[in-house]
């Protein structure tokens, strides 16, 4: 995967094109699955928050393990 740094001063800000397209695909899939009725909006929001927290946790664990080495 090609990683682009968005800032020359701060190396922690990156952009990965493949991840961006993957997130777009997942978001559109969620729209199709959850938004068939208005009663599913709360479930879609809860899923989005949970998925964001889980992915952030996994990435931080991965980063901390790499930094230990």
Helices and strands as residue ranges (DSSP letters): E 3-5, E 14-16, H 17-34, G 38-40, H 41-68
